[in-house]
Amino acid sequence: MAIIKGVQQISTQIDIRSVDIELHIVHLLEEMIFGVKRVTEQRLEQVRKQQGLLLIAYAGNDPVGFKMGYVI
């Protein structure tokens, strides 16, 4: 554990994995982070057609964040 400018930093192993963009995974992450489901199957289909990318960050086996990227 290190102290940086008065803030305690806890070292945790984070793995980032590219996964197939599936609605149930996106909904799980949205509810965890935002408290609501926002993406629809129609929107995900648009992202898939645009060769979208979904990256999920895991701490152990627990998803802790995500980034979805796509061309607009």
N, CA, C, O and CB atoms as a CASP TS submission, in Angstrom:
PFRMAT TS
TARGET T0000
AUTHOR 0000-0000-0000
METHOD Language model
MODEL 1
PARENT N/A
ATOM      1  N   MET     1       0.853  -1.180   0.000  1.00  0.00           N
ATOM      2  CA  MET     1       0.000   0.000   0.000  1.00  0.00           C
ATOM      3  C   MET     1       0.891   1.232   0.000  1.00  0.00           C
ATOM      4  O   MET     1       1.888   1.278   0.720  1.00  0.00           O
ATOM      5  CB  MET     1      -0.967   0.004   1.225  1.00  0.00           C
ATOM      6  N   ALA     2       0.544   2.218  -0.793  1.00  0.00           N
ATOM      7  CA  ALA     2       1.355   3.425  -0.899  1.00  0.00           C
ATOM      8  C   ALA     2       0.501   4.659  -0.608  1.00  0.00           C
ATOM      9  O   ALA     2      -0.711   4.661  -0.822  1.00  0.00           O
ATOM     10  CB  ALA     2       1.997   3.528  -2.300  1.00  0.00           C
ATOM     11  N   ILE     3       1.152   5.688  -0.124  1.00  0.00           N
ATOM     12  CA  ILE     3       0.481   6.968   0.112  1.00  0.00           C
ATOM     13  C   ILE     3       0.949   7.934  -0.978  1.00  0.00           C
ATOM     14  O   ILE     3       2.149   8.157  -1.139  1.00  0.00           O
ATOM     15  CB  ILE     3       0.793   7.534   1.561  1.00  0.00           C
ATOM     16  N   ILE     4      -0.001   8.505  -1.725  1.00  0.00           N
ATOM     17  CA  ILE     4       0.326   9.454  -2.782  1.00  0.00           C
ATOM     18  C   ILE     4      -0.425  10.747  -2.499  1.00  0.00           C
ATOM     19  O   ILE     4      -1.655  10.781  -2.551  1.00  0.00           O
ATOM     20  CB  ILE     4      -0.036   8.886  -4.196  1.00  0.00           C
ATOM     21  N   LYS     5       0.317  11.812  -2.200  1.00  0.00           N
ATOM     22  CA  LYS     5      -0.262  13.131  -1.937  1.00  0.00           C
ATOM     23  C   LYS     5      -1.405  13.049  -0.932  1.00  0.00           C
ATOM     24  O   LYS     5      -2.454  13.664  -1.129  1.00  0.00           O
ATOM     25  CB  LYS     5      -0.757  13.759  -3.238  1.00  0.00           C
ATOM     26  N   GLY     6      -1.207  12.299   0.137  1.00  0.00           N
ATOM     27  CA  GLY     6      -2.205  12.230   1.188  1.00  0.00           C
ATOM     28  C   GLY     6      -3.372  11.297   0.895  1.00  0.00           C
ATOM     29  O   GLY     6      -4.297  11.195   1.701  1.00  0.00           O
ATOM     30  N   VAL     7      -3.344  10.614  -0.245  1.00  0.00           N
ATOM     31  CA  VAL     7      -4.421   9.689  -0.597  1.00  0.00           C
ATOM     32  C   VAL     7      -3.886   8.276  -0.481  1.00  0.00           C
ATOM     33  O   VAL     7      -2.806   7.966  -0.984  1.00  0.00           O
ATOM     34  CB  VAL     7      -4.970   9.965  -2.034  1.00  0.00           C
ATOM     35  N   GLN     8      -4.641   7.429   0.179  1.00  0.00           N
ATOM     36  CA  GLN     8      -4.218   6.053   0.333  1.00  0.00           C
ATOM     37  C   GLN     8      -4.534   5.281  -0.942  1.00  0.00           C
ATOM     38  O   GLN     8      -5.670   5.293  -1.416  1.00  0.00           O
ATOM     39  CB  GLN     8      -4.898   5.404   1.554  1.00  0.00           C
ATOM     40  N   GLN     9      -3.541   4.622  -1.486  1.00  0.00           N
ATOM     41  CA  GLN     9      -3.726   3.861  -2.718  1.00  0.00           C
ATOM     42  C   GLN     9      -3.636   2.384  -2.381  1.00  0.00           C
ATOM     43  O   GLN     9      -2.673   1.936  -1.759  1.00  0.00           O
ATOM     44  CB  GLN     9      -2.670   4.257  -3.799  1.00  0.00           C
ATOM     45  N   ILE    10      -4.655   1.624  -2.799  1.00  0.00           N
ATOM     46  CA  ILE    10      -4.675   0.189  -2.574  1.00  0.00           C
ATOM     47  C   ILE    10      -4.400  -0.489  -3.903  1.00  0.00           C
ATOM     48  O   ILE    10      -5.082  -0.229  -4.894  1.00  0.00           O
ATOM     49  CB  ILE    10      -6.035  -0.281  -1.965  1.00  0.00           C
ATOM     50  N   SER    11      -3.413  -1.348  -3.921  1.00  0.00           N
ATOM     51  CA  SER    11      -3.041  -2.038  -5.148  1.00  0.00           C
ATOM     52  C   SER    11      -3.955  -3.242  -5.356  1.00  0.00           C
ATOM     53  O   SER    11      -4.044  -4.117  -4.494  1.00  0.00           O
ATOM     54  CB  SER    11      -1.558  -2.477  -5.105  1.00  0.00           C
ATOM     55  N   THR    12      -4.629  -3.282  -6.496  1.00  0.00           N
ATOM     56  CA  THR    12      -5.521  -4.374  -6.857  1.00  0.00           C
ATOM     57  C   THR    12      -5.218  -4.783  -8.287  1.00  0.00           C
ATOM     58  O   THR    12      -5.031  -3.927  -9.152  1.00  0.00           O
ATOM     59  CB  THR    12      -7.015  -3.967  -6.695  1.00  0.00           C
ATOM     60  N   GLN    13      -5.167  -6.077  -8.542  1.00  0.00           N
ATOM     61  CA  GLN    13      -4.942  -6.577  -9.895  1.00  0.00           C
ATOM     62  C   GLN    13      -6.222  -6.396 -10.710  1.00  0.00           C
ATOM     63  O   GLN    13      -7.274  -6.919 -10.342  1.00  0.00           O
ATOM     64  CB  GLN    13      -4.502  -8.075  -9.873  1.00  0.00           C
ATOM     65  N   ILE    14      -6.133  -5.665 -11.803  1.00  0.00           N
ATOM     66  CA  ILE    14      -7.256  -5.448 -12.713  1.00  0.00           C
ATOM     67  C   ILE    14      -6.908  -6.074 -14.055  1.00  0.00           C
ATOM     68  O   ILE    14      -5.852  -5.789 -14.621  1.00  0.00           O
ATOM     69  CB  ILE    14      -7.580  -3.922 -12.871  1.00  0.00           C
ATOM     70  N   ASP    15      -7.785  -6.920 -14.561  1.00  0.00           N
ATOM     71  CA  ASP    15      -7.625  -7.515 -15.881  1.00  0.00           C
ATOM     72  C   ASP    15      -8.643  -6.890 -16.817  1.00  0.00           C
ATOM     73  O   ASP    15      -9.802  -6.707 -16.443  1.00  0.00           O
ATOM     74  CB  ASP    15      -7.790  -9.060 -15.830  1.00  0.00           C
ATOM     75  N   ILE    16      -8.223  -6.561 -18.028  1.00  0.00           N
ATOM     76  CA  ILE    16      -9.133  -6.008 -19.019  1.00  0.00           C
ATOM     77  C   ILE    16      -9.249  -7.017 -20.154  1.00  0.00           C
ATOM     78  O   ILE    16      -8.253  -7.454 -20.730  1.00  0.00           O
ATOM     79  CB  ILE    16      -8.638  -4.615 -19.541  1.00  0.00           C
ATOM     80  N   ARG    17     -10.505  -7.376 -20.459  1.00  0.00           N
ATOM     81  CA  ARG    17     -10.756  -8.396 -21.464  1.00  0.00           C
ATOM     82  C   ARG    17     -11.719  -7.864 -22.514  1.00  0.00           C
ATOM     83  O   ARG    17     -12.682  -7.165 -22.198  1.00  0.00           O
ATOM     84  CB  ARG    17     -11.315  -9.675 -20.817  1.00  0.00           C
ATOM     85  N   SER    18     -11.444  -8.205 -23.761  1.00  0.00           N
ATOM     86  CA  SER    18     -12.367  -7.911 -24.851  1.00  0.00           C
ATOM     87  C   SER    18     -13.381  -9.047 -24.900  1.00  0.00           C
ATOM     88  O   SER    18     -13.003 -10.219 -24.888  1.00  0.00           O
ATOM     89  CB  SER    18     -11.613  -7.747 -26.229  1.00  0.00           C
ATOM     90  N   VAL    19     -14.663  -8.708 -24.956  1.00  0.00           N
ATOM     91  CA  VAL    19     -15.717  -9.731 -24.979  1.00  0.00           C
ATOM     92  C   VAL    19     -16.695  -9.427 -26.095  1.00  0.00           C
ATOM     93  O   VAL    19     -16.754  -8.306 -26.601  1.00  0.00           O
ATOM     94  CB  VAL    19     -16.455  -9.805 -23.618  1.00  0.00           C
ATOM     95  N   ASP    20     -17.467 -10.445 -26.472  1.00  0.00           N
ATOM     96  CA  ASP    20     -18.541 -10.228 -27.434  1.00  0.00           C
ATOM     97  C   ASP    20     -19.570  -9.296 -26.809  1.00  0.00           C
ATOM     98  O   ASP    20     -19.860  -9.384 -25.616  1.00  0.00           O
ATOM     99  CB  ASP    20     -19.196 -11.576 -27.865  1.00  0.00           C
ATOM    100  N   ILE    21     -20.112  -8.412 -27.620  1.00  0.00           N
ATOM    101  CA  ILE    21     -21.089  -7.449 -27.126  1.00  0.00           C
ATOM    102  C   ILE    21     -22.450  -8.139 -27.056  1.00  0.00           C
ATOM    103  O   ILE    21     -23.116  -8.331 -28.074  1.00  0.00           O
ATOM    104  CB  ILE    21     -21.146  -6.178 -28.039  1.00  0.00           C
ATOM    105  N   GLU    22     -22.852  -8.507 -25.835  1.00  0.00           N
ATOM    106  CA  GLU    22     -24.125  -9.173 -25.610  1.00  0.00           C
ATOM    107  C   GLU    22     -24.949  -8.341 -24.642  1.00  0.00           C
ATOM    108  O   GLU    22     -24.421  -7.747 -23.703  1.00  0.00           O
ATOM    109  CB  GLU    22     -23.918 -10.611 -25.068  1.00  0.00           C
ATOM    110  N   LEU    23     -26.249  -8.309 -24.887  1.00  0.00           N
ATOM    111  CA  LEU    23     -27.140  -7.438 -24.118  1.00  0.00           C
ATOM    112  C   LEU    23     -27.089  -7.741 -22.626  1.00  0.00           C
ATOM    113  O   LEU    23     -27.051  -6.810 -21.821  1.00  0.00           O
ATOM    114  CB  LEU    23     -28.565  -7.577 -24.619  1.00  0.00           C
ATOM    115  N   HIS    24     -27.089  -9.016 -22.230  1.00  0.00           N
ATOM    116  CA  HIS    24     -27.117  -9.327 -20.795  1.00  0.00           C
ATOM    117  C   HIS    24     -25.849  -8.848 -20.088  1.00  0.00           C
ATOM    118  O   HIS    24     -25.907  -8.448 -18.925  1.00  0.00           O
ATOM    119  CB  HIS    24     -27.289 -10.835 -20.583  1.00  0.00           C
ATOM    120  N   ILE    25     -24.710  -8.883 -20.773  1.00  0.00           N
ATOM    121  CA  ILE    25     -23.470  -8.387 -20.162  1.00  0.00           C
ATOM    122  C   ILE    25     -23.524  -6.871 -20.007  1.00  0.00           C
ATOM    123  O   ILE    25     -23.158  -6.334 -18.961  1.00  0.00           O
ATOM    124  CB  ILE    25     -22.241  -8.794 -21.011  1.00  0.00           C
ATOM    125  N   VAL    26     -23.982  -6.184 -21.050  1.00  0.00           N
ATOM    126  CA  VAL    26     -24.082  -4.720 -20.989  1.00  0.00           C
ATOM    127  C   VAL    26     -25.067  -4.300 -19.908  1.00  0.00           C
ATOM    128  O   VAL    26     -24.790  -3.360 -19.162  1.00  0.00           O
ATOM    129  CB  VAL    26     -24.513  -4.143 -22.354  1.00  0.00           C
ATOM    130  N   HIS    27     -26.207  -4.971 -19.806  1.00  0.00           N
ATOM    131  CA  HIS    27     -27.199  -4.629 -18.775  1.00  0.00           C
ATOM    132  C   HIS    27     -26.639  -4.859 -17.373  1.00  0.00           C
ATOM    133  O   HIS    27     -26.864  -4.042 -16.480  1.00  0.00           O
ATOM    134  CB  HIS    27     -28.483  -5.457 -18.969  1.00  0.00           C
ATOM    135  N   LEU    28     -25.921  -5.948 -17.170  1.00  0.00           N
ATOM    136  CA  LEU    28     -25.306  -6.213 -15.868  1.00  0.00           C
ATOM    137  C   LEU    28     -24.383  -5.070 -15.466  1.00  0.00           C
ATOM    138  O   LEU    28     -24.440  -4.582 -14.337  1.00  0.00           O
ATOM    139  CB  LEU    28     -24.527  -7.538 -15.899  1.00  0.00           C
ATOM    140  N   LEU    29     -23.534  -4.646 -16.399  1.00  0.00           N
ATOM    141  CA  LEU    29     -22.588  -3.575 -16.108  1.00  0.00           C
ATOM    142  C   LEU    29     -23.288  -2.231 -15.927  1.00  0.00           C
ATOM    143  O   LEU    29     -22.927  -1.463 -15.035  1.00  0.00           O
ATOM    144  CB  LEU    29     -21.558  -3.476 -17.219  1.00  0.00           C
ATOM    145  N   GLU    30     -24.283  -1.938 -16.761  1.00  0.00           N
ATOM    146  CA  GLU    30     -25.019  -0.669 -16.621  1.00  0.00           C
ATOM    147  C   GLU    30     -25.708  -0.579 -15.271  1.00  0.00           C
ATOM    148  O   GLU    30     -25.653   0.461 -14.615  1.00  0.00           O
ATOM    149  CB  GLU    30     -26.056  -0.521 -17.741  1.00  0.00           C
ATOM    150  N   GLU    31     -26.356  -1.659 -14.848  1.00  0.00           N
ATOM    151  CA  GLU    31     -27.029  -1.636 -13.549  1.00  0.00           C
ATOM    152  C   GLU    31     -26.030  -1.471 -12.411  1.00  0.00           C
ATOM    153  O   GLU    31     -26.302  -0.765 -11.440  1.00  0.00           O
ATOM    154  CB  GLU    31     -27.840  -2.915 -13.347  1.00  0.00           C
ATOM    155  N   MET    32     -24.871  -2.123 -12.531  1.00  0.00           N
ATOM    156  CA  MET    32     -23.846  -2.023 -11.506  1.00  0.00           C
ATOM    157  C   MET    32     -23.326  -0.586 -11.401  1.00  0.00           C
ATOM    158  O   MET    32     -23.135  -0.072 -10.299  1.00  0.00           O
ATOM    159  CB  MET    32     -22.692  -2.990 -11.810  1.00  0.00           C
ATOM    160  N   ILE    33     -23.100   0.057 -12.545  1.00  0.00           N
ATOM    161  CA  ILE    33     -22.466   1.375 -12.546  1.00  0.00           C
ATOM    162  C   ILE    33     -23.482   2.510 -12.474  1.00  0.00           C
ATOM    163  O   ILE    33     -23.289   3.450 -11.702  1.00  0.00           O
ATOM    164  CB  ILE    33     -21.613   1.536 -13.784  1.00  0.00           C
ATOM    165  N   PHE    34     -24.567   2.448 -13.263  1.00  0.00           N
ATOM    166  CA  PHE    34     -25.519   3.544 -13.367  1.00  0.00           C
ATOM    167  C   PHE    34     -26.818   3.316 -12.596  1.00  0.00           C
ATOM    168  O   PHE    34     -27.566   4.262 -12.351  1.00  0.00           O
ATOM    169  CB  PHE    34     -25.837   3.783 -14.799  1.00  0.00           C
ATOM    170  N   GLY    35     -27.095   2.052 -12.207  1.00  0.00           N
ATOM    171  CA  GLY    35     -28.327   1.754 -11.481  1.00  0.00           C
ATOM    172  C   GLY    35     -29.526   1.524 -12.391  1.00  0.00           C
ATOM    173  O   GLY    35     -30.618   1.237 -11.901  1.00  0.00           O
ATOM    174  N   VAL    36     -29.347   1.644 -13.709  1.00  0.00           N
ATOM    175  CA  VAL    36     -30.439   1.431 -14.665  1.00  0.00           C
ATOM    176  C   VAL    36     -29.899   0.765 -15.930  1.00  0.00           C
ATOM    177  O   VAL    36     -28.712   0.848 -16.245  1.00  0.00           O
ATOM    178  CB  VAL    36     -31.137   2.777 -15.014  1.00  0.00           C
ATOM    179  N   LYS    37     -30.809   0.104 -16.642  1.00  0.00           N
ATOM    180  CA  LYS    37     -30.477  -0.442 -17.957  1.00  0.00           C
ATOM    181  C   LYS    37     -30.815   0.625 -18.986  1.00  0.00           C
ATOM    182  O   LYS    37     -31.920   1.168 -18.980  1.00  0.00           O
ATOM    183  CB  LYS    37     -31.251  -1.788 -18.247  1.00  0.00           C
ATOM    184  N   ARG    38     -29.859   0.932 -19.880  1.00  0.00           N
ATOM    185  CA  ARG    38     -30.096   1.994 -20.853  1.00  0.00           C
ATOM    186  C   ARG    38     -30.034   1.504 -22.297  1.00  0.00           C
ATOM    187  O   ARG    38     -30.741   2.034 -23.155  1.00  0.00           O
ATOM    188  CB  ARG    38     -29.090   3.096 -20.656  1.00  0.00           C
ATOM    189  N   VAL    39     -29.216   0.517 -22.577  1.00  0.00           N
ATOM    190  CA  VAL    39     -28.996   0.062 -23.953  1.00  0.00           C
ATOM    191  C   VAL    39     -30.086  -0.920 -24.355  1.00  0.00           C
ATOM    192  O   VAL    39     -30.490  -1.770 -23.562  1.00  0.00           O
ATOM    193  CB  VAL    39     -27.602  -0.591 -24.103  1.00  0.00           C
ATOM    194  N   THR    40     -30.558  -0.799 -25.583  1.00  0.00           N
ATOM    195  CA  THR    40     -31.554  -1.723 -26.123  1.00  0.00           C
ATOM    196  C   THR    40     -30.887  -2.684 -27.103  1.00  0.00           C
ATOM    197  O   THR    40     -29.775  -2.428 -27.564  1.00  0.00           O
ATOM    198  CB  THR    40     -32.705  -0.948 -26.817  1.00  0.00           C
ATOM    199  N   GLU    41     -31.552  -3.774 -27.419  1.00  0.00           N
ATOM    200  CA  GLU    41     -31.026  -4.725 -28.390  1.00  0.00           C
ATOM    201  C   GLU    41     -30.828  -4.047 -29.746  1.00  0.00           C
ATOM    202  O   GLU    41     -29.865  -4.348 -30.451  1.00  0.00           O
ATOM    203  CB  GLU    41     -31.969  -5.935 -28.525  1.00  0.00           C
ATOM    204  N   GLN    42     -31.736  -3.130 -30.119  1.00  0.00           N
ATOM    205  CA  GLN    42     -31.609  -2.430 -31.390  1.00  0.00           C
ATOM    206  C   GLN    42     -30.329  -1.583 -31.410  1.00  0.00           C
ATOM    207  O   GLN    42     -29.627  -1.544 -32.420  1.00  0.00           O
ATOM    208  CB  GLN    42     -32.848  -1.544 -31.641  1.00  0.00           C
ATOM    209  N   ARG    43     -30.036  -0.923 -30.320  1.00  0.00           N
ATOM    210  CA  ARG    43     -28.816  -0.103 -30.248  1.00  0.00           C
ATOM    211  C   ARG    43     -27.577  -0.988 -30.311  1.00  0.00           C
ATOM    212  O   ARG    43     -26.604  -0.648 -30.985  1.00  0.00           O
ATOM    213  CB  ARG    43     -28.800   0.744 -28.951  1.00  0.00           C
ATOM    214  N   LEU    44     -27.609  -2.123 -29.611  1.00  0.00           N
ATOM    215  CA  LEU    44     -26.468  -3.024 -29.663  1.00  0.00           C
ATOM    216  C   LEU    44     -26.256  -3.574 -31.062  1.00  0.00           C
ATOM    217  O   LEU    44     -25.115  -3.772 -31.480  1.00  0.00           O
ATOM    218  CB  LEU    44     -26.652  -4.163 -28.682  1.00  0.00           C
ATOM    219  N   GLU    45     -27.328  -3.822 -31.789  1.00  0.00           N
ATOM    220  CA  GLU    45     -27.194  -4.308 -33.163  1.00  0.00           C
ATOM    221  C   GLU    45     -26.498  -3.259 -34.032  1.00  0.00           C
ATOM    222  O   GLU    45     -25.683  -3.605 -34.887  1.00  0.00           O
ATOM    223  CB  GLU    45     -28.580  -4.662 -33.753  1.00  0.00           C
ATOM    224  N   GLN    46     -26.814  -1.984 -33.817  1.00  0.00           N
ATOM    225  CA  GLN    46     -26.137  -0.910 -34.547  1.00  0.00           C
ATOM    226  C   GLN    46     -24.644  -0.902 -34.217  1.00  0.00           C
ATOM    227  O   GLN    46     -23.807  -0.758 -35.108  1.00  0.00           O
ATOM    228  CB  GLN    46     -26.770   0.462 -34.209  1.00  0.00           C
ATOM    229  N   VAL    47     -24.315  -1.058 -32.940  1.00  0.00           N
ATOM    230  CA  VAL    47     -22.915  -1.069 -32.512  1.00  0.00           C
ATOM    231  C   VAL    47     -22.187  -2.266 -33.127  1.00  0.00           C
ATOM    232  O   VAL    47     -21.054  -2.134 -33.590  1.00  0.00           O
ATOM    233  CB  VAL    47     -22.815  -1.111 -30.963  1.00  0.00           C
ATOM    234  N   ARG    48     -22.835  -3.430 -33.131  1.00  0.00           N
ATOM    235  CA  ARG    48     -22.220  -4.628 -33.734  1.00  0.00           C
ATOM    236  C   ARG    48     -21.933  -4.403 -35.222  1.00  0.00           C
ATOM    237  O   ARG    48     -20.869  -4.785 -35.709  1.00  0.00           O
ATOM    238  CB  ARG    48     -23.144  -5.861 -33.553  1.00  0.00           C
ATOM    239  N   LYS    49     -22.871  -3.790 -35.943  1.00  0.00           N
ATOM    240  CA  LYS    49     -22.684  -3.525 -37.372  1.00  0.00           C
ATOM    241  C   LYS    49     -21.528  -2.563 -37.612  1.00  0.00           C
ATOM    242  O   LYS    49     -20.887  -2.605 -38.663  1.00  0.00           O
ATOM    243  CB  LYS    49     -23.967  -2.958 -37.982  1.00  0.00           C
ATOM    244  N   GLN    50     -21.263  -1.702 -36.643  1.00  0.00           N
ATOM    245  CA  GLN    50     -20.179  -0.725 -36.751  1.00  0.00           C
ATOM    246  C   GLN    50     -18.873  -1.285 -36.179  1.00  0.00           C
ATOM    247  O   GLN    50     -17.930  -0.541 -35.908  1.00  0.00           O
ATOM    248  CB  GLN    50     -20.559   0.575 -36.024  1.00  0.00           C
ATOM    249  N   GLN    51     -18.836  -2.598 -36.004  1.00  0.00           N
ATOM    250  CA  GLN    51     -17.652  -3.271 -35.460  1.00  0.00           C
ATOM    251  C   GLN    51     -17.253  -2.686 -34.110  1.00  0.00           C
ATOM    252  O   GLN    51     -16.091  -2.350 -33.880  1.00  0.00           O
ATOM    253  CB  GLN    51     -16.481  -3.163 -36.440  1.00  0.00           C
ATOM    254  N   GLY    52     -18.230  -2.574 -33.231  1.00  0.00           N
ATOM    255  CA  GLY    52     -17.982  -2.042 -31.899  1.00  0.00           C
ATOM    256  C   GLY    52     -17.088  -2.946 -31.076  1.00  0.00           C
ATOM    257  O   GLY    52     -16.909  -4.122 -31.395  1.00  0.00           O
ATOM    258  N   LEU    53     -16.534  -2.392 -30.025  1.00  0.00           N
ATOM    259  CA  LEU    53     -15.633  -3.101 -29.133  1.00  0.00           C
ATOM    260  C   LEU    53     -16.115  -2.914 -27.705  1.00  0.00           C
ATOM    261  O   LEU    53     -16.424  -1.795 -27.297  1.00  0.00           O
ATOM    262  CB  LEU    53     -14.174  -2.605 -29.297  1.00  0.00           C
ATOM    263  N   LEU    54     -16.181  -4.003 -26.939  1.00  0.00           N
ATOM    264  CA  LEU    54     -16.557  -3.938 -25.536  1.00  0.00           C
ATOM    265  C   LEU    54     -15.401  -4.476 -24.709  1.00  0.00           C
ATOM    266  O   LEU    54     -15.009  -5.634 -24.849  1.00  0.00           O
ATOM    267  CB  LEU    54     -17.868  -4.737 -25.260  1.00  0.00           C
ATOM    268  N   LEU    55     -14.856  -3.621 -23.843  1.00  0.00           N
ATOM    269  CA  LEU    55     -13.801  -4.014 -22.916  1.00  0.00           C
ATOM    270  C   LEU    55     -14.375  -4.018 -21.513  1.00  0.00           C
ATOM    271  O   LEU    55     -15.059  -3.073 -21.118  1.00  0.00           O
ATOM    272  CB  LEU    55     -12.571  -3.062 -23.015  1.00  0.00           C
ATOM    273  N   ILE    56     -14.106  -5.066 -20.759  1.00  0.00           N
ATOM    274  CA  ILE    56     -14.592  -5.160 -19.384  1.00  0.00           C
ATOM    275  C   ILE    56     -13.389  -5.307 -18.466  1.00  0.00           C
ATOM    276  O   ILE    56     -12.496  -6.113 -18.724  1.00  0.00           O
ATOM    277  CB  ILE    56     -15.586  -6.357 -19.208  1.00  0.00           C
ATOM    278  N   ALA    57     -13.371  -4.525 -17.397  1.00  0.00           N
ATOM    279  CA  ALA    57     -12.317  -4.613 -16.384  1.00  0.00           C
ATOM    280  C   ALA    57     -12.811  -5.508 -15.256  1.00  0.00           C
ATOM    281  O   ALA    57     -13.924  -5.341 -14.758  1.00  0.00           O
ATOM    282  CB  ALA    57     -11.922  -3.195 -15.843  1.00  0.00           C
ATOM    283  N   TYR    58     -11.970  -6.458 -14.860  1.00  0.00           N
ATOM    284  CA  TYR    58     -12.304  -7.397 -13.794  1.00  0.00           C
ATOM    285  C   TYR    58     -11.297  -7.276 -12.664  1.00  0.00           C
ATOM    286  O   TYR    58     -10.096  -7.159 -12.902  1.00  0.00           O
ATOM    287  CB  TYR    58     -12.343  -8.841 -14.327  1.00  0.00           C
ATOM    288  N   ALA    59     -11.791  -7.306 -11.431  1.00  0.00           N
ATOM    289  CA  ALA    59     -10.960  -7.472 -10.238  1.00  0.00           C
ATOM    290  C   ALA    59     -11.250  -8.891  -9.770  1.00  0.00           C
ATOM    291  O   ALA    59     -12.285  -9.154  -9.159  1.00  0.00           O
ATOM    292  CB  ALA    59     -11.273  -6.371  -9.100  1.00  0.00           C
ATOM    293  N   GLY    60     -10.331  -9.797 -10.060  1.00  0.00           N
ATOM    294  CA  GLY    60     -10.618 -11.219  -9.834  1.00  0.00           C
ATOM    295  C   GLY    60     -11.650 -11.663 -10.844  1.00  0.00           C
ATOM    296  O   GLY    60     -11.453 -11.501 -12.048  1.00  0.00           O
ATOM    297  N   ASN    61     -12.755 -12.224 -10.366  1.00  0.00           N
ATOM    298  CA  ASN    61     -13.849 -12.634 -11.248  1.00  0.00           C
ATOM    299  C   ASN    61     -14.985 -11.624 -11.299  1.00  0.00           C
ATOM    300  O   ASN    61     -15.988 -11.855 -11.974  1.00  0.00           O
ATOM    301  CB  ASN    61     -14.387 -13.965 -10.806  1.00  0.00           C
ATOM    302  N   ASP    62     -14.839 -10.505 -10.593  1.00  0.00           N
ATOM    303  CA  ASP    62     -15.904  -9.513 -10.498  1.00  0.00           C
ATOM    304  C   ASP    62     -15.716  -8.402 -11.531  1.00  0.00           C
ATOM    305  O   ASP    62     -14.663  -7.765 -11.564  1.00  0.00           O
ATOM    306  CB  ASP    62     -15.952  -8.919  -9.088  1.00  0.00           C
ATOM    307  N   PRO    63     -16.732  -8.159 -12.382  1.00  0.00           N
ATOM    308  CA  PRO    63     -16.632  -7.021 -13.298  1.00  0.00           C
ATOM    309  C   PRO    63     -16.704  -5.723 -12.511  1.00  0.00           C
ATOM    310  O   PRO    63     -17.563  -5.567 -11.643  1.00  0.00           O
ATOM    311  CB  PRO    63     -17.751  -7.069 -14.367  1.00  0.00           C
ATOM    312  N   VAL    64     -15.801  -4.786 -12.812  1.00  0.00           N
ATOM    313  CA  VAL    64     -15.757  -3.527 -12.072  1.00  0.00           C
ATOM    314  C   VAL    64     -15.856  -2.299 -12.965  1.00  0.00           C
ATOM    315  O   VAL    64     -15.918  -1.176 -12.466  1.00  0.00           O
ATOM    316  CB  VAL    64     -14.494  -3.455 -11.272  1.00  0.00           C
ATOM    317  N   GLY    65     -15.872  -2.497 -14.282  1.00  0.00           N
ATOM    318  CA  GLY    65     -16.005  -1.360 -15.188  1.00  0.00           C
ATOM    319  C   GLY    65     -16.037  -1.829 -16.616  1.00  0.00           C
ATOM    320  O   GLY    65     -15.695  -2.972 -16.917  1.00  0.00           O
ATOM    321  N   PHE    66     -16.456  -0.927 -17.509  1.00  0.00           N
ATOM    322  CA  PHE    66     -16.475  -1.280 -18.924  1.00  0.00           C
ATOM    323  C   PHE    66     -16.312  -0.049 -19.791  1.00  0.00           C
ATOM    324  O   PHE    66     -16.538   1.082 -19.361  1.00  0.00           O
ATOM    325  CB  PHE    66     -17.766  -2.003 -19.278  1.00  0.00           C
ATOM    326  N   LYS    67     -15.912  -0.307 -21.028  1.00  0.00           N
ATOM    327  CA  LYS    67     -15.822   0.741 -22.046  1.00  0.00           C
ATOM    328  C   LYS    67     -16.325   0.150 -23.353  1.00  0.00           C
ATOM    329  O   LYS    67     -15.837  -0.882 -23.814  1.00  0.00           O
ATOM    330  CB  LYS    67     -14.349   1.287 -22.194  1.00  0.00           C
ATOM    331  N   MET    68     -17.294   0.808 -23.933  1.00  0.00           N
ATOM    332  CA  MET    68     -17.809   0.384 -25.229  1.00  0.00           C
ATOM    333  C   MET    68     -17.429   1.444 -26.243  1.00  0.00           C
ATOM    334  O   MET    68     -17.716   2.625 -26.052  1.00  0.00           O
ATOM    335  CB  MET    68     -19.358   0.162 -25.192  1.00  0.00           C
ATOM    336  N   GLY    69     -16.789   1.029 -27.313  1.00  0.00           N
ATOM    337  CA  GLY    69     -16.384   1.954 -28.347  1.00  0.00           C
ATOM    338  C   GLY    69     -16.979   1.544 -29.681  1.00  0.00           C
ATOM    339  O   GLY    69     -17.124   0.355 -29.966  1.00  0.00           O
ATOM    340  N   TYR    70     -17.321   2.526 -30.493  1.00  0.00           N
ATOM    341  CA  TYR    70     -17.909   2.258 -31.809  1.00  0.00           C
ATOM    342  C   TYR    70     -17.783   3.496 -32.657  1.00  0.00           C
ATOM    343  O   TYR    70     -17.602   4.602 -32.148  1.00  0.00           O
ATOM    344  CB  TYR    70     -19.393   1.823 -31.693  1.00  0.00           C
ATOM    345  N   VAL    71     -17.880   3.301 -33.960  1.00  0.00           N
ATOM    346  CA  VAL    71     -17.826   4.388 -34.917  1.00  0.00           C
ATOM    347  C   VAL    71     -19.222   5.013 -35.018  1.00  0.00           C
ATOM    348  O   VAL    71     -20.218   4.291 -35.061  1.00  0.00           O
ATOM    349  CB  VAL    71     -17.324   3.887 -36.311  1.00  0.00           C
ATOM    350  N   ILE    72     -19.304   6.343 -35.055  1.00  0.00           N
ATOM    351  CA  ILE    72     -20.611   6.990 -35.205  1.00  0.00           C
ATOM    352  C   ILE    72     -20.735   7.619 -36.567  1.00  0.00           C
ATOM    353  O   ILE    72     -21.767   8.212 -36.882  1.00  0.00           O
ATOM    354  CB  ILE    72     -20.827   8.046 -34.121  1.00  0.00           C
TER
END
